[in-house]
Amino acid sequence: MKKNKISKNWINKQRKDIYVRKSKIEGYKSRAVYKLKEIDEKFKIFKHVDSVIDLGAAPGSWSQFATTKIKSEKILSIDLIRFEKFKNCHQIIGDFTDESCKDEIKRYFGKKVDLIISDMAVNTIGNKNVDSIVTGELCLNAMDFAIGSLETKGIFVSKVFMGSSFNEIVALAKKSFKNVKVFKPLASRKNSKETFIICKFLR
Ligand SMILES: C[S@@+](CC[C@H](N)C(=O)[O-])C[C@H]1O[C@@H](n2cnc3c(N)ncnc32)[C@H](O)[C@@H]1O
């Protein structure tokens, strides 16, 4: 399909999408917030949480939601691209996979954290198989970081695509966390291979 035809289809889809309309009414930066809300309703991921790292945070709806759940200023949002700053959120603009970025995150908290959420993904307008592989690598990278940075009772939530690295991701998660669930929120588009992994309590 030609690129401008893809963009027209995307614009039409956005216009019809109830979650896009709802996010505009409720003042959220993107429809992605409803995926996190569903995850929180089902798995209570923000319960007893004081510190949060939001990986792949732009345009910012997950961080916005985190500010409604946590009153401390210990929310750190990381993305490659610039996005609006929210009250109580600290930002790092950079590549999370860079060691220097990870060091900066660790310095910011100076201790282990309660919750790490990752919606990191590459641009899915390209080759979907390649995108899914790269996004799987981002998830593995984030999980590895989470294992070293979470409190024992900490929680890691990440976007993951059904595809080549899915089984490897679930296997690593089960090896490292006591409680692992895979969940596709209603707000996640049906025709997308996207799903989410929710990992609780380090082994
Ligand atoms: C689906 S969007 C996130 C939407 C966000 N959760 C929200 O609620 O607004 C995925 C984001 O991951 C970011 N991303 C991809 N690779 C990254 C990396 N290596 N480091 C930091 N951010 C990355 C992209 O720039 C993009 O903004």
The ligand as a Gaussian input file, in Angstrom:
#p B3LYP/6-31G(d) Opt

LIG

0 1
 C        3.443000       3.576000      21.746000
 S        4.465000       4.919000      22.130000
 C        4.192000       5.134000      23.849000
 C        2.883000       5.783000      24.187000
 C        2.822000       6.176000      25.656000
 N        2.746000       5.017000      26.522000
 C        1.642000       7.053000      25.989000
 O        0.813000       6.655000      26.778000
 O        1.555000       8.161000      25.473000
 C        6.053000       4.167000      22.072000
 C        7.190000       5.106000      22.427000
 O        8.389000       4.330000      22.626000
 C        9.475000       5.201000      22.355000
 N       10.728000       4.435000      22.225000
 C       11.043000       3.494000      21.296000
 N       12.308000       3.064000      21.477000
 C       12.799000       3.733000      22.567000
 C       14.050000       3.711000      23.245000
 N       15.065000       2.933000      22.835000
 N       14.224000       4.535000      24.307000
 C       13.219000       5.332000      24.730000
 N       11.991000       5.388000      24.122000
 C       11.787000       4.604000      23.053000
 C        9.032000       5.877000      21.063000
 O        9.763000       7.067000      20.863000
 C        7.532000       6.119000      21.329000
 O        7.302000       7.429000      21.780000

